[in-house]
Amino acid sequence: MDINFKAAPSPSYVVDERLLIKNLEILKSVQERTGCRILLAQKAFSMFSLYPLIGRYLSGVASSSLFEARLGYEEMGKEVHIYSPAYKESEFDEILKVSDHIVFNSFSQWRRFRERIETAPKKVACGIRINPEYSEVETSLYDPCAPYSRMGVTESGFRPEELEGIDGLHFHTLCEQNSDVLERTLRTVERKFGKYLKKMKWINLGGGHHITKPGYDIETLIRCILLMKEKYGLQVYLEPGEAVALNSGYLVSTVLDIVENGMKVAILDASATCHMPDVLEMPYRPGIIGAGKPGEKAFTYRLGGPTCLAGDVIGDYSFEEPLKVGDRLVFRDMAIYSMVKNDTFNGVGLPAIAAYNDTEGLRIIRQFGYEDFKMRLS
């Protein structure tokens, strides 16, 4: 059954649970074939109303902050892993209470918090993030192995004499990439850090694995996981975010006005800078149901948001029929890096959050108003 997007508030994020489950089933099969554990990276998708569903398929959550760790602990109730470039002293006791794995970015951070971990009533597994100084990420903004990166310990900075109490190693070097990149990365990891792996209990291969994208080579991923498991006796973790909710969400928007300045420009109630910031940061061009590339269909428009930012432009699209005020436009692949990164710049309201399944149909989970804008200010 198709979703009736006209019944959704505008703007709103709508997650199709059927598509989410399709992704989760792929990830679950990888776990079953290899014995690895796959975690939801909450930095990409934190729609916690769906955590009970996700928890039926995955092993837990990966977190980048106390608040993410607490959210996963409270709403999914499975394994909670956390990594941060640096931890705050004032938050660490609470991090210990809600986390099962803590990954440190440096040996100095490990030294700083080691005693508190050893004396904590709850046993927590600890790891070090390594930087193999190898990646194939083309966008420097997303490259954790770029020169002077603050992410992870390089081979020259590694301190084997300080590994007592460290159970695992973690690296994250991928971004929307296939498993051939992971395979090449593992060769570098083995060359630089292989001598330490047999002393470990686990390895975390990080995120950025585009496992649920059509054409992804799952067999190579399986081979990589089994290599780490069989050669070094390691429990293997992966923490994809994008792959969990890839192509499962939409952003519903409405045309507010159409102006002309050399070309027709449609102003929407959805904003690139407020509601889909990766359009400007990544950058990328999201698809729209029924629309094509500029000039592909009869009528081409530039689509922009309602803010005063001159660059609040989503892109140029073409349509079979002329757009008119009140038309609904539905953007694809708007679950990931949308809700987690949106903001209320200019006082523009946050989109509602909705979900769809065949049993309950379209249901509105949360709507936002003035107080949600005001509470972030003082």
Number of C-alpha atoms within 10 A of each C-alpha: 6 8 15 10 18 14 10 21 18 21 23 24 28 30 25 23 18 14 18 21 17 14 21 22 16 16 22 17 12 20 21 10 11 17 15 21 20 27 28 29 27 26 20 21 22 22 17 15 15 15 20 13 15 21 20 13 19 23 23 24 31 29 26 18 21 21 14 20 26 19 20 28 20 13 15 23 17 19 20 25 29 24 21 17 15 16 18 11 9 8 12 14 14 13 22 21 16 23 25 19 22 24 27 27 23 23 19 12 15 22 12 13 15 16 10 13 20 12 9 13 10 13 14 18 18 21 27 26 25 25 27 24 19 18 20 15 19 9 12 11 10 14 19 23 23 18 9 7 13 13 21 26 21 18 15 7 12 18 12 10 6 12 17 8 14 20 19 26 21 22 24 25 27 26 21 14 18 20 22 15 18 23 16 14 22 21 14 16 19 14 12 18 19 14 11 14 20 15 16 18 18 24 25 23 25 21 25 23 26 23 24 21 16 7 9 16 15 18 11 16 21 16 14 20 26 20 15 20 19 10 10 19 17 22 20 24 21 25 27 29 26 27 27 32 28 22 20 22 24 26 28 25 25 21 21 17 16 17 12 10 6 6 10 16 19 23 23 27 20 31 29 25 25 25 29 25 21 19 19 16 13 12 10 12 15 14 17 19 11 12 20 18 16 16 13 13 15 12 17 24 23 19 21 25 24 20 22 9 14 9 12 21 22 22 18 19 20 21 20 13 11 11 20 13 13 12 15 18 23 24 21 18 22 25 28 26 21 24 23 16 16 19 21 18 16 12 13 19 22 24 28 21 23 23 22 20 15 12 6 8 14 19 14 17 12 11 14 12 12 12 9 14 17 11 8 9 7 4
